[in-house]
Amino acid sequence: MKKARLPDPPPLPTNDVRIAQVGTAAWAIALLVLLIIDLPTPDRWWLAVCTMGTTIGLFAMWYVPRLQSHRSPHTQED
């Protein structure tokens, strides 16, 4: 006999913009460190990785508030 499944708990409130800010800052710091240490030529692709991480983070900080403002607070995903 199976036990009745308890209902899922409600999602925890999060500050998604703050998460994007922290991630963007981490990528930007990594980029600065790599620029300071002057990578050898075969490893310079890391500069592009850090640049894209920073760029995507900046986009997320712009996009996430707009995404959340268009969602209904009572919408539940099944």
C-alpha contacts under 8 A as a table, 3 or more apart, distances in Angstrom:
res1	aa1	res2	aa2	distance
15	N	18	R	5.45
15	N	19	I	6.61
16	D	19	I	5.06
16	D	20	A	6.36
16	D	64	V	7.12
17	V	20	A	5.04
17	V	21	Q	6.15
17	V	60	A	7.50
17	V	61	M	5.53
17	V	64	V	6.53
17	V	65	P	7.21
18	R	21	Q	4.90
18	R	22	V	6.22
19	I	22	V	5.26
19	I	23	G	6.27
20	A	23	G	5.16
20	A	24	T	5.98
20	A	57	G	5.61
20	A	58	L	7.70
20	A	60	A	6.23
20	A	61	M	5.94
21	Q	24	T	5.10
21	Q	25	A	6.08
21	Q	57	G	6.91
21	Q	58	L	7.78
21	Q	61	M	6.77
22	V	25	A	5.13
22	V	26	A	6.20
23	G	26	A	5.07
23	G	27	W	6.33
23	G	54	T	7.95
23	G	57	G	6.63
24	T	27	W	5.20
24	T	28	A	6.12
24	T	53	G	6.76
24	T	54	T	4.95
24	T	55	T	7.82
24	T	56	I	7.85
24	T	57	G	4.73
24	T	58	L	6.66
25	A	28	A	5.03
25	A	29	I	6.06
25	A	54	T	7.42
26	A	29	I	5.18
26	A	30	A	6.15
27	W	30	A	5.04
27	W	31	L	6.15
27	W	50	C	5.32
27	W	51	T	7.40
27	W	53	G	5.72
27	W	54	T	5.33
28	A	31	L	5.02
28	A	32	L	6.28
28	A	50	C	6.76
28	A	51	T	7.40
28	A	53	G	7.98
28	A	54	T	5.72
29	I	32	L	5.08
29	I	33	V	6.17
30	A	33	V	5.12
30	A	34	L	6.17
30	A	50	C	6.58
31	L	34	L	5.15
31	L	35	L	6.15
31	L	47	L	6.17
31	L	50	C	5.29
31	L	51	T	6.79
32	L	35	L	5.05
32	L	36	I	6.17
33	V	36	I	5.09
33	V	37	I	6.28
34	L	37	I	5.29
34	L	38	D	6.27
34	L	39	L	6.52
34	L	46	W	7.90
34	L	47	L	6.94
35	L	38	D	5.40
35	L	39	L	7.30
35	L	47	L	7.69
39	L	43	D	6.08
39	L	44	R	5.92
40	P	43	D	5.64
40	P	44	R	6.54
41	T	44	R	5.38
42	P	45	W	7.39
43	D	46	W	6.18
44	R	47	L	5.58
44	R	48	A	7.53
45	W	48	A	5.31
45	W	49	V	6.58
46	W	49	V	4.93
46	W	50	C	6.22
47	L	50	C	5.25
47	L	51	T	6.08
48	A	51	T	4.98
48	A	52	M	6.05
49	V	52	M	5.24
49	V	53	G	6.14
50	C	53	G	5.01
50	C	54	T	6.15
51	T	54	T	5.19
51	T	55	T	6.12
52	M	55	T	4.90
52	M	56	I	5.97
53	G	56	I	5.25
53	G	57	G	6.10
54	T	57	G	5.08
54	T	58	L	6.23
55	T	58	L	5.15
55	T	59	F	6.27
56	I	59	F	5.00
56	I	60	A	6.11
57	G	60	A	4.94
57	G	61	M	6.26
58	L	61	M	5.16
58	L	62	W	6.51
59	F	62	W	5.17
59	F	63	Y	5.97
60	A	63	Y	4.93
60	A	64	V	5.58
61	M	64	V	5.88
61	M	65	P	7.29
62	W	65	P	6.63
62	W	66	R	7.33
63	Y	66	R	5.35
63	Y	67	L	6.17
64	V	67	L	5.00
64	V	68	Q	6.12
65	P	68	Q	5.15
65	P	69	S	6.08
66	R	69	S	5.19
66	R	70	H	6.49
67	L	70	H	5.48
67	L	71	R	6.68
68	Q	71	R	5.24
69	S	72	S	7.73
71	R	75	T	7.28
72	S	75	T	5.37
